[in-house]
Amino acid sequence: MSFSVVIPARYGATRLPGKPLRELGGRPMIQHVYERAVASGAREVIVATDDERIAEAVAAFGGQALLTDPAHPSGTDRLAEVVARRAYDDDAVVVNLQGDEPLMPPVLLEQVAADLRTHDDAAMSTLCVPIVSAAELFDPHVVKVVRDAAGYALYFSRAAIPWDREAFAVTRERLPETGAHDRHVGLYAYRAGFLREFVRWPACELERTECLEQLRVLWHGRRIHVAQARELPGPGVDTESDLQRVARLLVSA
């Protein structure tokens, strides 16, 4: 199945400036991410960046990068600029792989793209994995998703959803036995035509409240299909400690 991968990579991350260029095993992190995307079988992989230093690093290892507007508020806006500049057809599938995911299994990129292809009524697709601990469920940095019977998203939240009233009245130290809680995996597939539409919409109230961009899609009545990931993704990199953790995992792999 034909799809493209665009990797938004911003230099000025608040918690870890210059993050895409930080080294992991002697190579910049963005190279690890790029190689994961190539291994997925994508027909094209592009790094969409706001910084010449990142573009030069990508060129140095033989990758393809596009300098995008530094004023973009999100990675999705960078994707939309790439879609416009590359003149993708409206039905072309574009996967958004974050530039701080050096351990993302390539099979998941192919999965999320194929899932969108098989759900014509979905504006976009993404993935989830089961939540395995109460600490994870109540962590606001872990985004939760609730799906309907056909796997379409009902809501995304940083809160513990669904709220098991009976179980949590007894304890919040362990997960309810229902096992009904899923963590959202921040990997997305879009049709190029929908990306052009999405970036014209202003941020909605729910999105601003939760700081979750995908809520803009649900706010406008569009559907997001959410499949269970075939593999567990490795951790992403937000902080210095995350970087060291991923470095250790790469050595042990």
C-alpha positions as CSV (number, residue, x, y, z in Angstrom):
1,M,0.0,0.0,0.0
2,S,1.3,3.4,-1.0
3,F,1.8,6.1,1.7
4,S,4.2,8.8,2.6
5,V,5.7,9.7,6.0
6,V,6.4,13.2,7.1
7,I,8.4,13.8,10.3
8,P,7.9,17.2,11.9
9,A,11.1,18.2,13.7
10,R,11.4,21.5,15.6
11,Y,14.7,22.7,16.9
12,G,13.4,24.8,19.9
13,A,11.8,22.2,22.1
14,T,11.1,23.8,25.5
15,R,12.3,20.9,27.7
16,L,15.1,19.7,25.4
17,P,16.3,22.3,22.9
18,G,17.9,20.9,19.8
19,K,16.3,17.6,20.5
20,P,16.3,16.2,16.9
21,L,20.1,16.6,16.8
22,R,20.9,15.0,20.2
23,E,23.0,11.9,19.7
24,L,21.8,8.4,20.3
25,G,24.5,5.7,19.7
26,G,26.7,8.2,17.8
27,R,23.9,9.3,15.4
28,P,21.4,12.2,15.7
29,M,18.0,11.2,17.0
30,I,16.3,12.4,13.8
31,Q,18.3,9.8,11.8
32,H,17.0,7.0,14.0
33,V,13.4,8.3,13.4
34,Y,14.0,8.6,9.7
35,E,15.3,5.1,9.4
36,R,12.3,3.7,11.2
37,A,10.1,5.5,8.6
38,V,12.1,4.1,5.7
39,A,11.8,0.6,7.2
40,S,8.0,0.9,7.1
41,G,7.9,0.7,3.3
42,A,6.8,4.2,2.8
43,R,7.2,5.5,-0.8
44,E,8.6,8.8,0.5
45,V,10.0,10.1,3.8
46,I,10.4,13.8,4.4
47,V,11.6,15.6,7.5
48,A,9.6,18.9,7.9
49,T,11.7,21.2,10.0
50,D,12.0,24.8,11.0
51,D,15.8,24.9,11.2
52,E,18.6,24.8,8.7
53,R,20.8,22.8,11.2
54,I,18.3,19.9,11.2
55,A,17.9,20.1,7.4
56,E,21.7,19.9,7.0
57,A,21.9,16.9,9.4
58,V,19.3,15.0,7.4
59,A,21.1,15.7,4.1
60,A,24.3,14.5,5.7
61,F,22.9,11.0,6.3
62,G,21.2,11.0,2.8
63,G,17.7,11.8,3.9
64,Q,15.2,14.4,2.5
65,A,14.2,17.5,4.4
66,L,12.1,20.5,3.7
67,L,12.4,23.8,5.5
68,T,8.9,24.9,6.6
69,D,7.5,28.1,8.1
70,P,9.0,28.6,11.7
71,A,5.7,30.2,12.7
72,H,3.7,27.0,12.4
73,P,1.9,26.3,15.7
74,S,2.0,22.5,15.3
75,G,3.6,19.6,13.5
76,T,0.3,19.0,11.7
77,D,0.7,22.5,10.1
78,R,4.1,21.4,8.9
79,L,2.6,18.3,7.3
80,A,0.0,20.5,5.5
81,E,2.8,22.7,4.1
82,V,4.6,19.6,2.8
83,V,1.4,18.3,1.3
84,A,0.8,21.7,-0.5
85,R,4.4,22.0,-1.7
86,R,4.6,18.4,-2.9
87,A,1.1,18.7,-4.6
88,Y,-0.1,15.4,-3.1
89,D,-3.5,14.2,-4.5
90,D,-6.4,14.6,-2.1
91,D,-6.6,10.8,-1.4
92,A,-2.9,10.3,-0.8
93,V,-2.2,8.9,2.7
94,V,0.3,10.8,4.8
95,V,1.6,9.4,8.1
96,N,2.7,11.9,10.8
97,L,5.7,10.4,12.7
98,Q,6.9,12.7,15.5
99,G,10.6,13.5,15.4
100,D,11.1,12.4,18.9
101,E,10.0,8.7,18.4
102,P,13.3,6.9,17.7
103,L,11.9,3.5,18.9
104,M,8.6,3.6,16.9
105,P,8.1,0.1,15.3
106,P,8.0,0.5,11.5
107,V,5.1,-2.0,11.4
108,L,2.9,0.6,13.2
109,L,3.4,3.2,10.4
110,E,2.2,0.7,7.9
111,Q,-0.7,-0.4,10.1
112,V,-2.0,3.1,10.7
113,A,-1.8,3.9,7.0
114,A,-3.6,0.7,6.0
115,D,-6.2,1.3,8.6
116,L,-7.1,4.6,7.1
117,R,-7.4,3.1,3.6
118,T,-9.9,0.5,4.9
119,H,-12.1,3.1,6.7
120,D,-13.4,5.4,4.0
121,D,-15.6,7.3,6.4
122,A,-12.7,8.2,8.7
123,A,-11.0,11.5,8.3
124,M,-7.9,10.1,10.0
125,S,-6.6,7.1,11.9
126,T,-4.5,6.5,14.9
127,L,-3.6,3.7,17.3
128,C,-4.0,2.7,21.0
129,V,-2.6,0.2,23.5
130,P,-4.0,-1.2,26.7
131,I,-3.2,0.7,29.9
132,V,-1.4,-1.6,32.3
133,S,-1.3,0.3,35.6
134,A,-3.3,2.7,37.7
135,A,-0.3,5.1,37.7
136,E,-0.5,5.3,33.9
137,L,-4.3,5.8,34.0
138,F,-4.1,8.7,36.3
139,D,-1.0,10.3,34.7
140,P,-2.1,13.5,32.8
141,H,0.8,13.1,30.4
142,V,-0.7,9.9,29.2
143,V,-3.6,10.5,26.8
144,K,-6.5,8.2,27.1
145,V,-9.0,7.3,24.4
146,V,-12.5,5.8,24.5
147,R,-13.8,4.1,21.3
148,D,-17.2,2.9,20.1
149,A,-18.1,-0.6,19.1
150,A,-16.6,-0.1,15.6
151,G,-13.3,1.3,16.9
152,Y,-14.0,5.0,16.2
153,A,-12.9,7.5,18.8
154,L,-15.6,8.9,21.1
155,Y,-13.2,11.1,23.1
156,F,-9.6,11.7,24.0
157,S,-8.6,13.0,27.4
158,R,-5.7,13.5,29.8
159,A,-8.2,12.4,32.5
160,A,-8.9,8.8,33.5
161,I,-11.6,7.8,31.1
162,P,-13.9,5.9,31.2
163,W,-14.5,6.6,34.8
164,D,-15.3,3.3,36.6
165,R,-17.6,4.7,39.3
166,E,-17.9,1.5,41.3
167,A,-14.3,0.4,41.2
168,F,-12.8,3.9,41.9
169,A,-15.1,4.4,44.8
170,V,-13.2,1.5,46.5
171,T,-9.6,2.2,45.3
172,R,-7.6,4.1,42.8
173,E,-4.4,2.1,43.5
174,R,-5.2,-0.6,40.9
175,L,-6.9,-0.9,37.6
176,P,-10.6,-2.1,37.5
177,E,-11.0,-5.7,36.4
178,T,-13.0,-4.5,33.3
179,G,-9.7,-3.7,31.5
180,A,-11.5,-1.1,29.5
181,H,-8.8,1.6,29.5
182,D,-6.6,2.4,26.4
183,R,-3.6,4.7,26.0
184,H,-3.5,6.7,22.8
185,V,-0.4,6.3,20.6
186,G,0.5,9.6,19.0
187,L,0.9,8.3,15.4
188,Y,-1.5,9.6,12.8
189,A,-2.5,8.9,9.2
190,Y,-4.4,11.5,7.2
191,R,-5.6,11.9,3.7
192,A,-3.9,14.9,2.1
193,G,-7.3,16.5,1.3
194,F,-8.4,16.4,4.9
195,L,-5.1,17.9,6.0
196,R,-5.8,20.9,3.8
197,E,-9.2,21.3,5.4
198,F,-8.0,20.7,9.0
199,V,-5.5,23.5,9.1
200,R,-8.1,26.0,8.1
201,W,-10.1,25.3,11.2
202,P,-9.3,27.4,14.3
203,A,-8.5,25.5,17.6
204,C,-11.7,24.6,19.3
205,E,-12.6,25.0,23.0
206,L,-12.0,21.3,23.9
207,E,-8.7,21.3,22.1
208,R,-7.5,24.4,24.1
209,T,-8.8,22.9,27.3
210,E,-7.1,19.5,27.0
211,C,-4.2,20.6,24.7
212,L,-5.1,17.8,22.4
213,E,-5.3,18.7,18.7
214,Q,-7.2,15.6,17.6
215,L,-10.2,17.0,19.5
216,R,-10.6,19.6,16.8
217,V,-11.5,16.7,14.4
218,L,-14.2,15.4,16.7
219,W,-15.5,18.9,17.5
220,H,-16.2,19.3,13.7
221,G,-18.1,16.0,13.6
222,R,-15.4,14.1,11.7
223,R,-14.5,10.5,12.6
224,I,-11.2,9.1,13.8
225,H,-10.6,5.3,13.6
226,V,-8.5,3.9,16.4
227,A,-7.0,0.4,16.0
228,Q,-5.1,-1.6,18.7
229,A,-1.4,-1.4,17.8
230,R,0.1,-4.6,16.7
231,E,3.2,-3.9,18.7
232,L,4.0,-1.9,21.8
233,P,5.8,1.3,20.8
234,G,9.0,2.2,22.6
235,P,9.2,5.4,24.7
236,G,9.5,8.8,23.1
237,V,11.9,11.6,24.1
238,D,10.8,14.7,25.9
239,T,13.5,15.2,28.5
240,E,17.1,14.5,29.2
241,S,16.2,11.5,31.3
242,D,14.1,10.2,28.4
243,L,17.1,10.6,26.1
244,Q,19.3,8.5,28.4
245,R,16.6,5.9,28.8
246,V,16.2,5.5,25.0
247,A,20.0,5.4,24.6
248,R,20.2,2.4,27.0
249,L,17.3,0.6,25.1
250,L,19.1,1.1,21.8
251,V,22.3,-0.4,23.2
252,S,20.4,-3.4,24.6
253,A,18.3,-4.0,21.4
